[in-house]
Protein backbone atom coordinates (compact mmCIF):
# COMPACT_ATOMS: atom_id res chain seq x y z
CA UNK A 1 0.00 0.00 0.00
CA UNK A 2 2.90 2.38 0.71
CA UNK A 3 3.90 2.23 -2.97
CA UNK A 4 0.40 3.46 -3.81
CA UNK A 5 0.60 6.27 -1.21
CA UNK A 6 3.98 7.34 -2.56
CA UNK A 7 2.85 7.45 -6.19
CA UNK A 8 -0.49 9.05 -5.31
CA UNK A 9 1.23 11.80 -3.30
CA UNK A 10 3.60 12.59 -6.16
CA UNK A 11 0.76 12.60 -8.71
CA UNK A 12 -1.49 14.75 -6.51
CA UNK A 13 1.30 17.29 -6.09
CA UNK A 14 1.78 17.48 -9.87
CA UNK A 15 -1.96 17.71 -10.49
CA UNK A 16 -2.38 20.59 -8.03
CA UNK A 17 0.83 22.35 -9.07
CA UNK A 18 2.52 21.84 -5.70
CA UNK A 19 6.26 21.83 -6.13
CA UNK A 20 7.08 21.51 -2.43
CA UNK A 21 5.90 17.93 -1.80
CA UNK A 22 8.99 15.75 -2.03
CA UNK A 23 8.38 12.24 -0.68
CA UNK A 24 10.67 9.28 -0.19
CA UNK A 25 9.51 5.72 0.44
CA UNK A 26 11.10 3.09 2.69
CA UNK A 27 10.37 -0.63 2.54
CA UNK A 28 12.24 -3.91 2.28
CA UNK A 29 12.41 -6.18 -0.73
CA UNK A 30 10.25 -5.69 -3.83
CA UNK A 31 6.65 -4.56 -4.20
CA UNK A 32 4.15 -5.32 -6.91
CA UNK A 33 1.95 -2.42 -7.96
CA UNK A 34 -0.09 -1.98 -11.13
CA UNK A 35 1.49 -5.07 -12.64
CA UNK A 36 5.03 -3.76 -12.13
CA UNK A 37 7.67 -4.64 -9.55
CA UNK A 38 9.51 -1.89 -7.64
CA UNK A 39 12.35 -1.56 -5.17
CA UNK A 40 12.90 1.28 -2.72
CA UNK A 41 15.92 2.50 -4.69
CA UNK A 42 13.98 2.52 -7.99
CA UNK A 43 11.15 4.63 -6.57
CA UNK A 44 13.37 7.11 -4.73
CA UNK A 45 16.00 7.62 -7.41
CA UNK A 46 15.81 10.33 -10.05
CA UNK A 47 17.88 10.87 -13.20
CA UNK A 48 20.01 13.31 -11.15
CA UNK A 49 20.62 11.09 -8.11
CA UNK A 50 20.57 7.45 -7.13
CA UNK A 51 19.17 7.09 -3.62
CA UNK A 52 20.17 3.71 -2.26
CA UNK A 53 18.72 2.21 0.91
CA UNK A 54 21.88 3.20 2.79
CA UNK A 55 21.68 6.82 1.61
CA UNK A 56 17.94 7.29 2.24
CA UNK A 57 18.31 8.59 5.84
CA UNK A 58 20.93 11.09 4.65
CA UNK A 59 18.70 12.36 1.84
CA UNK A 60 15.67 12.57 4.12
CA UNK A 61 17.68 14.61 6.61
CA UNK A 62 18.51 17.09 3.84
CA UNK A 63 16.27 19.92 2.65
CA UNK A 64 15.53 18.04 -0.59
CA UNK A 65 12.78 15.78 0.84
CA UNK A 66 10.02 16.41 3.38
CA UNK A 67 7.81 13.29 3.50
CA UNK A 68 8.84 9.73 4.34
CA UNK A 69 6.35 6.91 3.68
CA UNK A 70 7.44 3.82 5.60
CA UNK A 71 6.18 0.25 5.95
CA UNK A 72 7.62 -2.14 8.52
CA UNK A 73 10.99 -0.45 8.49
CA UNK A 74 12.80 1.89 10.86
CA UNK A 75 10.82 0.69 13.88
CA UNK A 76 14.07 0.54 15.83
CA UNK A 77 17.30 2.45 15.43
CA UNK A 78 15.95 5.20 13.16
CA UNK A 79 16.74 8.50 14.84
CA UNK A 80 15.45 11.32 12.63
CA UNK A 81 14.52 14.43 14.64
CA UNK A 82 12.54 15.92 11.72
CA UNK A 83 9.81 13.28 12.03
CA UNK A 84 6.65 15.01 13.23
CA UNK A 85 3.51 13.25 11.99
CA UNK A 86 2.72 9.56 11.70
CA UNK A 87 -0.25 7.92 10.00
CA UNK A 88 -0.77 4.40 11.32
CA UNK A 89 -2.83 1.97 9.24
CA UNK A 90 -2.04 -1.33 10.96
CA UNK A 91 -2.52 -2.92 14.35
CA UNK A 92 0.29 -2.24 16.82
CA UNK A 93 0.72 -3.81 20.21
CA UNK A 94 3.21 -4.35 22.99
CA UNK A 95 6.82 -3.36 22.33
CA UNK A 96 6.15 -2.90 18.58
CA UNK A 97 3.67 -0.11 19.39
CA UNK A 98 6.17 1.56 21.71
CA UNK A 99 9.03 1.30 19.21
CA UNK A 100 6.95 2.51 16.28
CA UNK A 101 5.36 5.51 17.98
CA UNK A 102 8.61 6.46 19.70
CA UNK A 103 10.19 7.24 16.32
CA UNK A 104 8.51 10.66 16.66
CA UNK A 105 9.96 11.31 20.10
CA UNK A 106 13.17 13.04 19.04
CA UNK A 107 14.10 16.59 19.95
CA UNK A 108 14.72 19.27 17.33
CA UNK A 109 15.14 22.99 17.93
CA UNK A 110 11.93 24.14 16.21
CA UNK A 111 9.82 21.04 16.92
CA UNK A 112 7.09 21.82 19.48
CA UNK A 113 4.83 18.77 19.23
CA UNK A 114 4.10 15.57 17.31
CA UNK A 115 0.95 14.08 15.84
CA UNK A 116 -0.23 10.50 15.32
CA UNK A 117 -3.29 9.79 13.17
CA UNK A 118 -4.13 6.19 13.96
CA UNK A 119 -6.65 4.36 11.77
CA UNK A 120 -6.20 0.95 13.41
CA UNK A 121 -5.71 1.21 17.17
CA UNK A 122 -7.67 2.68 20.07
CA UNK A 123 -6.14 4.93 22.72
CA UNK A 124 -6.78 2.19 25.31
CA UNK A 125 -4.86 -0.38 23.22
CA UNK A 126 -1.89 1.95 22.86
CA UNK A 127 -1.99 2.82 26.56
CA UNK A 128 -1.91 -0.89 27.42
CA UNK A 129 1.14 -1.35 25.18
CA UNK A 130 3.01 1.48 26.92
CA UNK A 131 2.09 0.53 30.51
CA UNK A 132 4.86 -2.05 31.07
CA UNK A 133 7.47 0.58 30.14
CA UNK A 134 6.16 3.60 32.06
CA UNK A 135 4.73 4.07 35.52
CA UNK A 136 2.12 6.53 34.22
CA UNK A 137 0.54 7.04 30.82
CA UNK A 138 -2.12 9.72 30.56
CA UNK A 139 -4.19 9.57 27.40
CA UNK A 140 -7.40 10.66 29.10
CA UNK A 141 -7.63 13.82 27.02
CA UNK A 142 -7.78 11.63 23.90
CA UNK A 143 -10.72 9.61 25.24
CA UNK A 144 -13.17 12.52 25.45
C-alpha positions as CSV (number, residue, x, y, z in Angstrom):
1,X,0.0,0.0,0.0
2,X,2.9,2.4,0.7
3,X,3.9,2.2,-3.0
4,X,0.4,3.5,-3.8
5,X,0.6,6.3,-1.2
6,X,4.0,7.3,-2.6
7,X,2.8,7.4,-6.2
8,X,-0.5,9.1,-5.3
9,X,1.2,11.8,-3.3
10,X,3.6,12.6,-6.2
11,X,0.8,12.6,-8.7
12,X,-1.5,14.8,-6.5
13,X,1.3,17.3,-6.1
14,X,1.8,17.5,-9.9
15,X,-2.0,17.7,-10.5
16,X,-2.4,20.6,-8.0
17,X,0.8,22.4,-9.1
18,X,2.5,21.8,-5.7
19,X,6.3,21.8,-6.1
20,X,7.1,21.5,-2.4
21,X,5.9,17.9,-1.8
22,X,9.0,15.7,-2.0
23,X,8.4,12.2,-0.7
24,X,10.7,9.3,-0.2
25,X,9.5,5.7,0.4
26,X,11.1,3.1,2.7
27,X,10.4,-0.6,2.5
28,X,12.2,-3.9,2.3
29,X,12.4,-6.2,-0.7
30,X,10.3,-5.7,-3.8
31,X,6.7,-4.6,-4.2
32,X,4.2,-5.3,-6.9
33,X,2.0,-2.4,-8.0
34,X,-0.1,-2.0,-11.1
35,X,1.5,-5.1,-12.6
36,X,5.0,-3.8,-12.1
37,X,7.7,-4.6,-9.6
38,X,9.5,-1.9,-7.6
39,X,12.4,-1.6,-5.2
40,X,12.9,1.3,-2.7
41,X,15.9,2.5,-4.7
42,X,14.0,2.5,-8.0
43,X,11.2,4.6,-6.6
44,X,13.4,7.1,-4.7
45,X,16.0,7.6,-7.4
46,X,15.8,10.3,-10.0
47,X,17.9,10.9,-13.2
48,X,20.0,13.3,-11.2
49,X,20.6,11.1,-8.1
50,X,20.6,7.4,-7.1
51,X,19.2,7.1,-3.6
52,X,20.2,3.7,-2.3
53,X,18.7,2.2,0.9
54,X,21.9,3.2,2.8
55,X,21.7,6.8,1.6
56,X,17.9,7.3,2.2
57,X,18.3,8.6,5.8
58,X,20.9,11.1,4.7
59,X,18.7,12.4,1.8
60,X,15.7,12.6,4.1
61,X,17.7,14.6,6.6
62,X,18.5,17.1,3.8
63,X,16.3,19.9,2.6
64,X,15.5,18.0,-0.6
65,X,12.8,15.8,0.8
66,X,10.0,16.4,3.4
67,X,7.8,13.3,3.5
68,X,8.8,9.7,4.3
69,X,6.4,6.9,3.7
70,X,7.4,3.8,5.6
71,X,6.2,0.2,5.9
72,X,7.6,-2.1,8.5
73,X,11.0,-0.5,8.5
74,X,12.8,1.9,10.9
75,X,10.8,0.7,13.9
76,X,14.1,0.5,15.8
77,X,17.3,2.5,15.4
78,X,16.0,5.2,13.2
79,X,16.7,8.5,14.8
80,X,15.5,11.3,12.6
81,X,14.5,14.4,14.6
82,X,12.5,15.9,11.7
83,X,9.8,13.3,12.0
84,X,6.6,15.0,13.2
85,X,3.5,13.2,12.0
86,X,2.7,9.6,11.7
87,X,-0.2,7.9,10.0
88,X,-0.8,4.4,11.3
89,X,-2.8,2.0,9.2
90,X,-2.0,-1.3,11.0
91,X,-2.5,-2.9,14.4
92,X,0.3,-2.2,16.8
93,X,0.7,-3.8,20.2
94,X,3.2,-4.4,23.0
95,X,6.8,-3.4,22.3
96,X,6.1,-2.9,18.6
97,X,3.7,-0.1,19.4
98,X,6.2,1.6,21.7
99,X,9.0,1.3,19.2
100,X,6.9,2.5,16.3
101,X,5.4,5.5,18.0
102,X,8.6,6.5,19.7
103,X,10.2,7.2,16.3
104,X,8.5,10.7,16.7
105,X,10.0,11.3,20.1
106,X,13.2,13.0,19.0
107,X,14.1,16.6,19.9
108,X,14.7,19.3,17.3
109,X,15.1,23.0,17.9
110,X,11.9,24.1,16.2
111,X,9.8,21.0,16.9
112,X,7.1,21.8,19.5
113,X,4.8,18.8,19.2
114,X,4.1,15.6,17.3
115,X,1.0,14.1,15.8
116,X,-0.2,10.5,15.3
117,X,-3.3,9.8,13.2
118,X,-4.1,6.2,14.0
119,X,-6.6,4.4,11.8
120,X,-6.2,0.9,13.4
121,X,-5.7,1.2,17.2
122,X,-7.7,2.7,20.1
123,X,-6.1,4.9,22.7
124,X,-6.8,2.2,25.3
125,X,-4.9,-0.4,23.2
126,X,-1.9,2.0,22.9
127,X,-2.0,2.8,26.6
128,X,-1.9,-0.9,27.4
129,X,1.1,-1.3,25.2
130,X,3.0,1.5,26.9
131,X,2.1,0.5,30.5
132,X,4.9,-2.1,31.1
133,X,7.5,0.6,30.1
134,X,6.2,3.6,32.1
135,X,4.7,4.1,35.5
136,X,2.1,6.5,34.2
137,X,0.5,7.0,30.8
138,X,-2.1,9.7,30.6
139,X,-4.2,9.6,27.4
140,X,-7.4,10.7,29.1
141,X,-7.6,13.8,27.0
142,X,-7.8,11.6,23.9
143,X,-10.7,9.6,25.2
144,X,-13.2,12.5,25.4
